[in-house]
Amino acid sequence: MTCRELTAFIADYLSGDLPPDSKIEFERHLDVCPNCVTYLDGYQDTVRLGRHACDDDDAPVPDTVPEALIEAVLSARSKPSQA
Ligand SMILES: [Zn+2]
């Protein structure tokens, strides 16, 4: 698994929807790639911020959160809403 693939799987990993094979690959990559561990931590922080931001649309986003990460979270949040 590459870093790019990991970022594509991250939402499914956190929601538990990742197939077992992919989950093994995902965690194997985390073992060898500190950058992606940091990215995963940042992603989870952003998800928390995103949930909080739902209460207040005007809530400022900290400068430390990369814009690409915010977009990834927003697209992940809008995906499963169609029941
Ligand atoms: Zn990586």
PDB file of the backbone (N, CA, C, O) and the ligand in Angstrom, with CONECT records:
HET     ZN  A 101       1
ATOM      1  N   MET A   1       0.849  -1.198   0.000  1.00  0.00           N
ATOM      2  CA  MET A   1       0.000   0.000   0.000  1.00  0.00           C
ATOM      3  C   MET A   1       0.886   1.251   0.000  1.00  0.00           C
ATOM      4  O   MET A   1       1.873   1.326   0.732  1.00  0.00           O
ATOM      5  N   THR A   2       0.520   2.218  -0.824  1.00  0.00           N
ATOM      6  CA  THR A   2       1.250   3.478  -0.856  1.00  0.00           C
ATOM      7  C   THR A   2       0.560   4.494   0.057  1.00  0.00           C
ATOM      8  O   THR A   2      -0.562   4.274   0.515  1.00  0.00           O
ATOM      9  N   CYS A   3       1.246   5.604   0.313  1.00  0.00           N
ATOM     10  CA  CYS A   3       0.669   6.665   1.140  1.00  0.00           C
ATOM     11  C   CYS A   3      -0.641   7.164   0.513  1.00  0.00           C
ATOM     12  O   CYS A   3      -1.612   7.433   1.220  1.00  0.00           O
ATOM     13  N   ARG A   4      -0.654   7.283  -0.814  1.00  0.00           N
ATOM     14  CA  ARG A   4      -1.847   7.770  -1.495  1.00  0.00           C
ATOM     15  C   ARG A   4      -3.020   6.799  -1.293  1.00  0.00           C
ATOM     16  O   ARG A   4      -4.152   7.218  -1.053  1.00  0.00           O
ATOM     17  N   GLU A   5      -2.730   5.506  -1.394  1.00  0.00           N
ATOM     18  CA  GLU A   5      -3.792   4.505  -1.187  1.00  0.00           C
ATOM     19  C   GLU A   5      -4.301   4.561   0.253  1.00  0.00           C
ATOM     20  O   GLU A   5      -5.498   4.438   0.510  1.00  0.00           O
ATOM     21  N   LEU A   6      -3.373   4.749   1.177  1.00  0.00           N
ATOM     22  CA  LEU A   6      -3.770   4.804   2.578  1.00  0.00           C
ATOM     23  C   LEU A   6      -4.754   5.952   2.820  1.00  0.00           C
ATOM     24  O   LEU A   6      -5.745   5.788   3.532  1.00  0.00           O
ATOM     25  N   THR A   7      -4.476   7.105   2.230  1.00  0.00           N
ATOM     26  CA  THR A   7      -5.378   8.243   2.453  1.00  0.00           C
ATOM     27  C   THR A   7      -6.751   7.974   1.857  1.00  0.00           C
ATOM     28  O   THR A   7      -7.755   8.496   2.342  1.00  0.00           O
ATOM     29  N   ALA A   8      -6.797   7.158   0.800  1.00  0.00           N
ATOM     30  CA  ALA A   8      -8.084   6.831   0.187  1.00  0.00           C
ATOM     31  C   ALA A   8      -8.893   5.885   1.073  1.00  0.00           C
ATOM     32  O   ALA A   8     -10.124   5.907   1.058  1.00  0.00           O
ATOM     33  N   PHE A   9      -8.192   5.057   1.842  1.00  0.00           N
ATOM     34  CA  PHE A   9      -8.863   4.048   2.665  1.00  0.00           C
ATOM     35  C   PHE A   9      -9.165   4.530   4.078  1.00  0.00           C
ATOM     36  O   PHE A   9      -9.851   3.846   4.837  1.00  0.00           O
ATOM     37  N   ILE A  10      -8.653   5.714   4.434  1.00  0.00           N
ATOM     38  CA  ILE A  10      -8.638   6.116   5.831  1.00  0.00           C
ATOM     39  C   ILE A  10     -10.055   6.222   6.427  1.00  0.00           C
ATOM     40  O   ILE A  10     -10.273   5.843   7.577  1.00  0.00           O
ATOM     41  N   ALA A  11     -11.009   6.735   5.646  1.00  0.00           N
ATOM     42  CA  ALA A  11     -12.370   6.893   6.170  1.00  0.00           C
ATOM     43  C   ALA A  11     -13.005   5.525   6.445  1.00  0.00           C
ATOM     44  O   ALA A  11     -13.652   5.319   7.472  1.00  0.00           O
ATOM     45  N   ASP A  12     -12.806   4.597   5.504  1.00  0.00           N
ATOM     46  CA  ASP A  12     -13.354   3.255   5.695  1.00  0.00           C
ATOM     47  C   ASP A  12     -12.680   2.545   6.867  1.00  0.00           C
ATOM     48  O   ASP A  12     -13.322   1.801   7.609  1.00  0.00           O
ATOM     49  N   TYR A  13     -11.372   2.785   7.025  1.00  0.00           N
ATOM     50  CA  TYR A  13     -10.647   2.180   8.140  1.00  0.00           C
ATOM     51  C   TYR A  13     -11.243   2.636   9.470  1.00  0.00           C
ATOM     52  O   TYR A  13     -11.499   1.822  10.358  1.00  0.00           O
ATOM     53  N   LEU A  14     -11.458   3.935   9.596  1.00  0.00           N
ATOM     54  CA  LEU A  14     -11.956   4.483  10.861  1.00  0.00           C
ATOM     55  C   LEU A  14     -13.407   4.085  11.122  1.00  0.00           C
ATOM     56  O   LEU A  14     -13.815   3.959  12.276  1.00  0.00           O
ATOM     57  N   SER A  15     -14.180   3.887  10.070  1.00  0.00           N
ATOM     58  CA  SER A  15     -15.584   3.513  10.262  1.00  0.00           C
ATOM     59  C   SER A  15     -15.750   1.997  10.362  1.00  0.00           C
ATOM     60  O   SER A  15     -16.852   1.502  10.603  1.00  0.00           O
ATOM     61  N   GLY A  16     -14.638   1.254  10.173  1.00  0.00           N
ATOM     62  CA  GLY A  16     -14.695  -0.201  10.297  1.00  0.00           C
ATOM     63  C   GLY A  16     -15.200  -0.891   9.043  1.00  0.00           C
ATOM     64  O   GLY A  16     -15.510  -2.082   9.076  1.00  0.00           O
ATOM     65  N   ASP A  17     -15.288  -0.155   7.928  1.00  0.00           N
ATOM     66  CA  ASP A  17     -15.811  -0.727   6.689  1.00  0.00           C
ATOM     67  C   ASP A  17     -14.724  -1.312   5.793  1.00  0.00           C
ATOM     68  O   ASP A  17     -15.020  -1.854   4.728  1.00  0.00           O
ATOM     69  N   LEU A  18     -13.478  -1.204   6.217  1.00  0.00           N
ATOM     70  CA  LEU A  18     -12.390  -1.692   5.387  1.00  0.00           C
ATOM     71  C   LEU A  18     -12.364  -3.222   5.397  1.00  0.00           C
ATOM     72  O   LEU A  18     -12.411  -3.823   6.471  1.00  0.00           O
ATOM     73  N   PRO A  19     -12.290  -3.868   4.223  1.00  0.00           N
ATOM     74  CA  PRO A  19     -12.203  -5.330   4.190  1.00  0.00           C
ATOM     75  C   PRO A  19     -10.948  -5.794   4.946  1.00  0.00           C
ATOM     76  O   PRO A  19      -9.944  -5.084   4.978  1.00  0.00           O
ATOM     77  N   PRO A  20     -11.009  -6.991   5.555  1.00  0.00           N
ATOM     78  CA  PRO A  20      -9.889  -7.478   6.378  1.00  0.00           C
ATOM     79  C   PRO A  20      -8.545  -7.442   5.659  1.00  0.00           C
ATOM     80  O   PRO A  20      -7.539  -7.064   6.259  1.00  0.00           O
ATOM     81  N   ASP A  21      -8.511  -7.830   4.382  1.00  0.00           N
ATOM     82  CA  ASP A  21      -7.249  -7.823   3.647  1.00  0.00           C
ATOM     83  C   ASP A  21      -6.670  -6.421   3.560  1.00  0.00           C
ATOM     84  O   ASP A  21      -5.474  -6.211   3.766  1.00  0.00           O
ATOM     85  N   SER A  22      -7.538  -5.468   3.251  1.00  0.00           N
ATOM     86  CA  SER A  22      -7.083  -4.093   3.117  1.00  0.00           C
ATOM     87  C   SER A  22      -6.665  -3.520   4.469  1.00  0.00           C
ATOM     88  O   SER A  22      -5.739  -2.716   4.565  1.00  0.00           O
ATOM     89  N   LYS A  23      -7.375  -3.958   5.514  1.00  0.00           N
ATOM     90  CA  LYS A  23      -7.045  -3.467   6.846  1.00  0.00           C
ATOM     91  C   LYS A  23      -5.639  -3.913   7.258  1.00  0.00           C
ATOM     92  O   LYS A  23      -4.887  -3.158   7.875  1.00  0.00           O
ATOM     93  N   ILE A  24      -5.304  -5.152   6.904  1.00  0.00           N
ATOM     94  CA  ILE A  24      -3.956  -5.659   7.202  1.00  0.00           C
ATOM     95  C   ILE A  24      -2.911  -4.826   6.461  1.00  0.00           C
ATOM     96  O   ILE A  24      -1.894  -4.431   7.032  1.00  0.00           O
ATOM     97  N   GLU A  25      -3.179  -4.567   5.184  1.00  0.00           N
ATOM     98  CA  GLU A  25      -2.255  -3.742   4.396  1.00  0.00           C
ATOM     99  C   GLU A  25      -2.139  -2.341   4.978  1.00  0.00           C
ATOM    100  O   GLU A  25      -1.052  -1.769   5.052  1.00  0.00           O
ATOM    101  N   PHE A  26      -3.257  -1.811   5.381  1.00  0.00           N
ATOM    102  CA  PHE A  26      -3.320  -0.467   5.956  1.00  0.00           C
ATOM    103  C   PHE A  26      -2.443  -0.383   7.207  1.00  0.00           C
ATOM    104  O   PHE A  26      -1.618   0.521   7.344  1.00  0.00           O
ATOM    105  N   GLU A  27      -2.639  -1.348   8.121  1.00  0.00           N
ATOM    106  CA  GLU A  27      -1.896  -1.315   9.381  1.00  0.00           C
ATOM    107  C   GLU A  27      -0.420  -1.637   9.158  1.00  0.00           C
ATOM    108  O   GLU A  27       0.443  -1.147   9.887  1.00  0.00           O
ATOM    109  N   ARG A  28      -0.130  -2.466   8.145  1.00  0.00           N
ATOM    110  CA  ARG A  28       1.262  -2.768   7.828  1.00  0.00           C
ATOM    111  C   ARG A  28       1.968  -1.498   7.353  1.00  0.00           C
ATOM    112  O   ARG A  28       3.123  -1.251   7.699  1.00  0.00           O
ATOM    113  N   HIS A  29       1.265  -0.707   6.564  1.00  0.00           N
ATOM    114  CA  HIS A  29       1.853   0.546   6.096  1.00  0.00           C
ATOM    115  C   HIS A  29       2.086   1.503   7.270  1.00  0.00           C
ATOM    116  O   HIS A  29       3.113   2.180   7.326  1.00  0.00           O
ATOM    117  N   LEU A  30       1.139   1.559   8.202  1.00  0.00           N
ATOM    118  CA  LEU A  30       1.300   2.433   9.368  1.00  0.00           C
ATOM    119  C   LEU A  30       2.538   2.039  10.182  1.00  0.00           C
ATOM    120  O   LEU A  30       3.200   2.895  10.768  1.00  0.00           O
ATOM    121  N   ASP A  31       2.844   0.731  10.213  1.00  0.00           N
ATOM    122  CA  ASP A  31       4.006   0.255  10.962  1.00  0.00           C
ATOM    123  C   ASP A  31       5.311   0.809  10.398  1.00  0.00           C
ATOM    124  O   ASP A  31       6.277   1.015  11.134  1.00  0.00           O
ATOM    125  N   VAL A  32       5.332   1.045   9.103  1.00  0.00           N
ATOM    126  CA  VAL A  32       6.588   1.434   8.461  1.00  0.00           C
ATOM    127  C   VAL A  32       6.604   2.896   8.021  1.00  0.00           C
ATOM    128  O   VAL A  32       7.617   3.369   7.506  1.00  0.00           O
ATOM    129  N   CYS A  33       5.506   3.614   8.214  1.00  0.00           N
ATOM    130  CA  CYS A  33       5.415   4.967   7.665  1.00  0.00           C
ATOM    131  C   CYS A  33       4.925   5.959   8.719  1.00  0.00           C
ATOM    132  O   CYS A  33       3.720   6.172   8.858  1.00  0.00           O
ATOM    133  N   PRO A  34       5.860   6.569   9.467  1.00  0.00           N
ATOM    134  CA  PRO A  34       5.474   7.546  10.499  1.00  0.00           C
ATOM    135  C   PRO A  34       4.658   8.701   9.936  1.00  0.00           C
ATOM    136  O   PRO A  34       3.810   9.262  10.631  1.00  0.00           O
ATOM    137  N   ASN A  35       4.911   9.058   8.680  1.00  0.00           N
ATOM    138  CA  ASN A  35       4.150  10.155   8.074  1.00  0.00           C
ATOM    139  C   ASN A  35       2.665   9.849   8.053  1.00  0.00           C
ATOM    140  O   ASN A  35       1.841  10.717   8.339  1.00  0.00           O
ATOM    141  N   CYS A  36       2.326   8.616   7.715  1.00  0.00           N
ATOM    142  CA  CYS A  36       0.919   8.250   7.643  1.00  0.00           C
ATOM    143  C   CYS A  36       0.302   8.102   9.028  1.00  0.00           C
ATOM    144  O   CYS A  36      -0.895   8.337   9.196  1.00  0.00           O
ATOM    145  N   VAL A  37       1.101   7.717  10.024  1.00  0.00           N
ATOM    146  CA  VAL A  37       0.602   7.698  11.405  1.00  0.00           C
ATOM    147  C   VAL A  37       0.217   9.114  11.815  1.00  0.00           C
ATOM    148  O   VAL A  37      -0.831   9.332  12.424  1.00  0.00           O
ATOM    149  N   THR A  38       1.076  10.073  11.474  1.00  0.00           N
ATOM    150  CA  THR A  38       0.791  11.479  11.768  1.00  0.00           C
ATOM    151  C   THR A  38      -0.442  11.936  11.016  1.00  0.00           C
ATOM    152  O   THR A  38      -1.285  12.652  11.555  1.00  0.00           O
ATOM    153  N   TYR A  39      -0.539  11.512   9.757  1.00  0.00           N
ATOM    154  CA  TYR A  39      -1.694  11.893   8.939  1.00  0.00           C
ATOM    155  C   TYR A  39      -2.984  11.340   9.549  1.00  0.00           C
ATOM    156  O   TYR A  39      -3.995  12.039   9.619  1.00  0.00           O
ATOM    157  N   LEU A  40      -2.938  10.077   9.990  1.00  0.00           N
ATOM    158  CA  LEU A  40      -4.109   9.446  10.598  1.00  0.00           C
ATOM    159  C   LEU A  40      -4.529  10.188  11.865  1.00  0.00           C
ATOM    160  O   LEU A  40      -5.715  10.420  12.097  1.00  0.00           O
ATOM    161  N   ASP A  41      -3.531  10.562  12.689  1.00  0.00           N
ATOM    162  CA  ASP A  41      -3.837  11.335  13.898  1.00  0.00           C
ATOM    163  C   ASP A  41      -4.507  12.652  13.536  1.00  0.00           C
ATOM    164  O   ASP A  41      -5.505  13.047  14.140  1.00  0.00           O
ATOM    165  N   GLY A  42      -3.939  13.324  12.536  1.00  0.00           N
ATOM    166  CA  GLY A  42      -4.498  14.608  12.111  1.00  0.00           C
ATOM    167  C   GLY A  42      -5.892  14.459  11.545  1.00  0.00           C
ATOM    168  O   GLY A  42      -6.752  15.316  11.749  1.00  0.00           O
ATOM    169  N   TYR A  43      -6.112  13.371  10.833  1.00  0.00           N
ATOM    170  CA  TYR A  43      -7.428  13.111  10.249  1.00  0.00           C
ATOM    171  C   TYR A  43      -8.472  12.952  11.353  1.00  0.00           C
ATOM    172  O   TYR A  43      -9.561  13.521  11.283  1.00  0.00           O
ATOM    173  N   GLN A  44      -8.117  12.164  12.376  1.00  0.00           N
ATOM    174  CA  GLN A  44      -9.066  11.947  13.467  1.00  0.00           C
ATOM    175  C   GLN A  44      -9.363  13.248  14.208  1.00  0.00           C
ATOM    176  O   GLN A  44     -10.498  13.498  14.615  1.00  0.00           O
ATOM    177  N   ASP A  45      -8.319  14.082  14.378  1.00  0.00           N
ATOM    178  CA  ASP A  45      -8.541  15.387  15.006  1.00  0.00           C
ATOM    179  C   ASP A  45      -9.490  16.221  14.157  1.00  0.00           C
ATOM    180  O   ASP A  45     -10.370  16.910  14.674  1.00  0.00           O
ATOM    181  N   THR A  46      -9.295  16.146  12.843  1.00  0.00           N
ATOM    182  CA  THR A  46     -10.118  16.948  11.944  1.00  0.00           C
ATOM    183  C   THR A  46     -11.559  16.469  11.953  1.00  0.00           C
ATOM    184  O   THR A  46     -12.485  17.278  11.874  1.00  0.00           O
ATOM    185  N   VAL A  47     -11.757  15.151  12.049  1.00  0.00           N
ATOM    186  CA  VAL A  47     -13.112  14.620  12.146  1.00  0.00           C
ATOM    187  C   VAL A  47     -13.793  15.157  13.399  1.00  0.00           C
ATOM    188  O   VAL A  47     -14.966  15.530  13.376  1.00  0.00           O
ATOM    189  N   ARG A  48     -13.037  15.189  14.487  1.00  0.00           N
ATOM    190  CA  ARG A  48     -13.604  15.738  15.732  1.00  0.00           C
ATOM    191  C   ARG A  48     -13.957  17.212  15.550  1.00  0.00           C
ATOM    192  O   ARG A  48     -15.035  17.657  15.944  1.00  0.00           O
ATOM    193  N   LEU A  49     -13.039  17.959  14.950  1.00  0.00           N
ATOM    194  CA  LEU A  49     -13.293  19.375  14.690  1.00  0.00           C
ATOM    195  C   LEU A  49     -14.496  19.536  13.779  1.00  0.00           C
ATOM    196  O   LEU A  49     -15.319  20.431  13.971  1.00  0.00           O
ATOM    197  N   GLY A  50     -14.591  18.656  12.780  1.00  0.00           N
ATOM    198  CA  GLY A  50     -15.683  18.747  11.826  1.00  0.00           C
ATOM    199  C   GLY A  50     -17.020  18.525  12.494  1.00  0.00           C
ATOM    200  O   GLY A  50     -17.989  19.226  12.204  1.00  0.00           O
ATOM    201  N   ARG A  51     -17.077  17.547  13.394  1.00  0.00           N
ATOM    202  CA  ARG A  51     -18.327  17.295  14.113  1.00  0.00           C
ATOM    203  C   ARG A  51     -18.700  18.504  14.944  1.00  0.00           C
ATOM    204  O   ARG A  51     -19.861  18.910  14.994  1.00  0.00           O
ATOM    205  N   HIS A  52     -17.688  19.080  15.601  1.00  0.00           N
ATOM    206  CA  HIS A  52     -17.933  20.233  16.445  1.00  0.00           C
ATOM    207  C   HIS A  52     -18.389  21.413  15.592  1.00  0.00           C
ATOM    208  O   HIS A  52     -19.250  22.192  16.001  1.00  0.00           O
ATOM    209  N   ALA A  53     -17.807  21.533  14.414  1.00  0.00           N
ATOM    210  CA  ALA A  53     -18.116  22.659  13.540  1.00  0.00           C
ATOM    211  C   ALA A  53     -19.564  22.604  13.062  1.00  0.00           C
ATOM    212  O   ALA A  53     -20.122  23.624  12.655  1.00  0.00           O
ATOM    213  N   CYS A  54     -20.182  21.405  13.108  1.00  0.00           N
ATOM    214  CA  CYS A  54     -21.580  21.292  12.708  1.00  0.00           C
ATOM    215  C   CYS A  54     -22.469  22.160  13.599  1.00  0.00           C
ATOM    216  O   CYS A  54     -23.513  22.645  13.162  1.00  0.00           O
ATOM    217  N   ASP A  55     -22.052  22.349  14.836  1.00  0.00           N
ATOM    218  CA  ASP A  55     -22.849  23.136  15.761  1.00  0.00           C
ATOM    219  C   ASP A  55     -22.749  24.628  15.445  1.00  0.00           C
ATOM    220  O   ASP A  55     -23.625  25.416  15.801  1.00  0.00           O
ATOM    221  N   ASP A  56     -21.668  24.992  14.771  1.00  0.00           N
ATOM    222  CA  ASP A  56     -21.433  26.411  14.522  1.00  0.00           C
ATOM    223  C   ASP A  56     -20.694  26.565  13.194  1.00  0.00           C
ATOM    224  O   ASP A  56     -19.485  26.348  13.113  1.00  0.00           O
ATOM    225  N   ASP A  57     -21.423  26.935  12.182  1.00  0.00           N
ATOM    226  CA  ASP A  57     -20.834  27.038  10.852  1.00  0.00           C
ATOM    227  C   ASP A  57     -19.744  28.094  10.765  1.00  0.00           C
ATOM    228  O   ASP A  57     -18.897  28.059   9.872  1.00  0.00           O
ATOM    229  N   ASP A  58     -19.774  29.025  11.696  1.00  0.00           N
ATOM    230  CA  ASP A  58     -18.789  30.100  11.658  1.00  0.00           C
ATOM    231  C   ASP A  58     -17.538  29.777  12.464  1.00  0.00           C
ATOM    232  O   ASP A  58     -16.622  30.595  12.549  1.00  0.00           O
ATOM    233  N   ALA A  59     -17.498  28.574  13.061  1.00  0.00           N
ATOM    234  CA  ALA A  59     -16.340  28.199  13.860  1.00  0.00           C
ATOM    235  C   ALA A  59     -15.082  28.213  12.992  1.00  0.00           C
ATOM    236  O   ALA A  59     -15.062  27.611  11.919  1.00  0.00           O
ATOM    237  N   PRO A  60     -14.048  28.889  13.449  1.00  0.00           N
ATOM    238  CA  PRO A  60     -12.820  28.965  12.653  1.00  0.00           C
ATOM    239  C   PRO A  60     -12.079  27.625  12.642  1.00  0.00           C
ATOM    240  O   PRO A  60     -12.062  26.902  13.638  1.00  0.00           O
ATOM    241  N   VAL A  61     -11.478  27.315  11.516  1.00  0.00           N
ATOM    242  CA  VAL A  61     -10.648  26.118  11.414  1.00  0.00           C
ATOM    243  C   VAL A  61      -9.205  26.521  11.726  1.00  0.00           C
ATOM    244  O   VAL A  61      -8.688  27.482  11.157  1.00  0.00           O
ATOM    245  N   PRO A  62      -8.567  25.789  12.624  1.00  0.00           N
ATOM    246  CA  PRO A  62      -7.180  26.140  12.981  1.00  0.00           C
ATOM    247  C   PRO A  62      -6.264  26.123  11.756  1.00  0.00           C
ATOM    248  O   PRO A  62      -6.444  25.318  10.842  1.00  0.00           O
ATOM    249  N   ASP A  63      -5.293  27.010  11.755  1.00  0.00           N
ATOM    250  CA  ASP A  63      -4.373  27.103  10.634  1.00  0.00           C
ATOM    251  C   ASP A  63      -3.536  25.841  10.472  1.00  0.00           C
ATOM    252  O   ASP A  63      -2.956  25.603   9.413  1.00  0.00           O
ATOM    253  N   THR A  64      -3.476  25.037  11.526  1.00  0.00           N
ATOM    254  CA  THR A  64      -2.616  23.855  11.479  1.00  0.00           C
ATOM    255  C   THR A  64      -3.228  22.717  10.683  1.00  0.00           C
ATOM    256  O   THR A  64      -2.540  21.744  10.376  1.00  0.00           O
ATOM    257  N   VAL A  65      -4.511  22.819  10.339  1.00  0.00           N
ATOM    258  CA  VAL A  65      -5.161  21.745   9.597  1.00  0.00           C
ATOM    259  C   VAL A  65      -5.034  22.006   8.093  1.00  0.00           C
ATOM    260  O   VAL A  65      -5.531  23.014   7.592  1.00  0.00           O
ATOM    261  N   PRO A  66      -4.369  21.100   7.378  1.00  0.00           N
ATOM    262  CA  PRO A  66      -4.201  21.297   5.936  1.00  0.00           C
ATOM    263  C   PRO A  66      -5.544  21.264   5.212  1.00  0.00           C
ATOM    264  O   PRO A  66      -6.443  20.509   5.581  1.00  0.00           O
ATOM    265  N   GLU A  67      -5.665  22.085   4.186  1.00  0.00           N
ATOM    266  CA  GLU A  67      -6.924  22.199   3.474  1.00  0.00           C
ATOM    267  C   GLU A  67      -7.337  20.878   2.826  1.00  0.00           C
ATOM    268  O   GLU A  67      -8.520  20.540   2.783  1.00  0.00           O
ATOM    269  N   ALA A  68      -6.344  20.134   2.319  1.00  0.00           N
ATOM    270  CA  ALA A  68      -6.643  18.857   1.673  1.00  0.00           C
ATOM    271  C   ALA A  68      -7.280  17.888   2.664  1.00  0.00           C
ATOM    272  O   ALA A  68      -8.136  17.080   2.303  1.00  0.00           O
ATOM    273  N   LEU A  69      -6.844  17.986   3.923  1.00  0.00           N
ATOM    274  CA  LEU A  69      -7.382  17.108   4.956  1.00  0.00           C
ATOM    275  C   LEU A  69      -8.845  17.461   5.220  1.00  0.00           C
ATOM    276  O   LEU A  69      -9.682  16.573   5.383  1.00  0.00           O
ATOM    277  N   ILE A  70      -9.144  18.731   5.261  1.00  0.00           N
ATOM    278  CA  ILE A  70     -10.518  19.176   5.494  1.00  0.00           C
ATOM    279  C   ILE A  70     -11.424  18.687   4.368  1.00  0.00           C
ATOM    280  O   ILE A  70     -12.533  18.210   4.611  1.00  0.00           O
ATOM    281  N   GLU A  71     -10.939  18.811   3.138  1.00  0.00           N
ATOM    282  CA  GLU A  71     -11.742  18.363   2.000  1.00  0.00           C
ATOM    283  C   GLU A  71     -11.987  16.863   2.063  1.00  0.00           C
ATOM    284  O   GLU A  71     -13.076  16.389   1.738  1.00  0.00           O
ATOM    285  N   ALA A  72     -10.968  16.119   2.483  1.00  0.00           N
ATOM    286  CA  ALA A  72     -11.110  14.666   2.598  1.00  0.00           C
ATOM    287  C   ALA A  72     -12.165  14.314   3.640  1.00  0.00           C
ATOM    288  O   ALA A  72     -12.970  13.405   3.440  1.00  0.00           O
ATOM    289  N   VAL A  73     -12.152  15.036   4.742  1.00  0.00           N
ATOM    290  CA  VAL A  73     -13.126  14.779   5.805  1.00  0.00           C
ATOM    291  C   VAL A  73     -14.529  15.135   5.348  1.00  0.00           C
ATOM    292  O   VAL A  73     -15.481  14.393   5.590  1.00  0.00           O
ATOM    293  N   LEU A  74     -14.649  16.276   4.686  1.00  0.00           N
ATOM    294  CA  LEU A  74     -15.974  16.701   4.236  1.00  0.00           C
ATOM    295  C   LEU A  74     -16.559  15.708   3.242  1.00  0.00           C
ATOM    296  O   LEU A  74     -17.750  15.402   3.298  1.00  0.00           O
ATOM    297  N   SER A  75     -15.731  15.206   2.337  1.00  0.00           N
ATOM    298  CA  SER A  75     -16.242  14.256   1.357  1.00  0.00           C
ATOM    299  C   SER A  75     -16.577  12.928   2.033  1.00  0.00           C
ATOM    300  O   SER A  75     -17.521  12.248   1.631  1.00  0.00           O
ATOM    301  N   ALA A  76     -15.811  12.558   3.051  1.00  0.00           N
ATOM    302  CA  ALA A  76     -16.087  11.319   3.770  1.00  0.00           C
ATOM    303  C   ALA A  76     -17.386  11.428   4.559  1.00  0.00           C
ATOM    304  O   ALA A  76     -18.133  10.457   4.678  1.00  0.00           O
ATOM    305  N   ARG A  77     -17.646  12.608   5.092  1.00  0.00           N
ATOM    306  CA  ARG A  77     -18.861  12.804   5.883  1.00  0.00           C
ATOM    307  C   ARG A  77     -20.101  12.814   5.006  1.00  0.00           C
ATOM    308  O   ARG A  77     -21.164  12.360   5.431  1.00  0.00           O
ATOM    309  N   SER A  78     -19.979  13.328   3.785  1.00  0.00           N
ATOM    310  CA  SER A  78     -21.172  13.455   2.929  1.00  0.00           C
ATOM    311  C   SER A  78     -21.484  12.144   2.243  1.00  0.00           C
ATOM    312  O   SER A  78     -22.591  11.972   1.733  1.00  0.00           O
ATOM    313  N   LYS A  79     -20.524  11.193   2.213  1.00  0.00           N
ATOM    314  CA  LYS A  79     -20.700   9.952   1.461  1.00  0.00           C
ATOM    315  C   LYS A  79     -21.832   9.061   1.984  1.00  0.00           C
ATOM    316  O   LYS A  79     -22.738   8.734   1.217  1.00  0.00           O
ATOM    317  N   PRO A  80     -21.814   8.656   3.262  1.00  0.00           N
ATOM    318  CA  PRO A  80     -22.763   7.612   3.709  1.00  0.00           C
ATOM    319  C   PRO A  80     -24.147   8.145   4.057  1.00  0.00           C
ATOM    320  O   PRO A  80     -24.947   7.400   4.624  1.00  0.00           O
ATOM    321  N   SER A  81     -24.462   9.380   3.751  1.00  0.00           N
ATOM    322  CA  SER A  81     -25.726   9.960   4.204  1.00  0.00           C
ATOM    323  C   SER A  81     -26.926   9.437   3.420  1.00  0.00           C
ATOM    324  O   SER A  81     -28.056   9.527   3.901  1.00  0.00           O
ATOM    325  N   GLN A  82     -26.702   8.887   2.211  1.00  0.00           N
ATOM    326  CA  GLN A  82     -27.822   8.352   1.434  1.00  0.00           C
ATOM    327  C   GLN A  82     -28.195   6.969   1.967  1.00  0.00           C
ATOM    328  O   GLN A  82     -27.454   6.009   1.755  1.00  0.00           O
ATOM    329  N   ALA A  83     -29.310   6.857   2.643  1.00  0.00           N
ATOM    330  CA  ALA A  83     -29.714   5.564   3.209  1.00  0.00           C
ATOM    331  C   ALA A  83     -30.682   4.874   2.266  1.00  0.00           C
ATOM    332  O   ALA A  83     -31.145   3.770   2.555  1.00  0.00           O
TER     333      ALA A  83
HETATM  334 ZN    ZN A 101       2.670   6.391   4.179  1.00  0.00          ZN2+
END
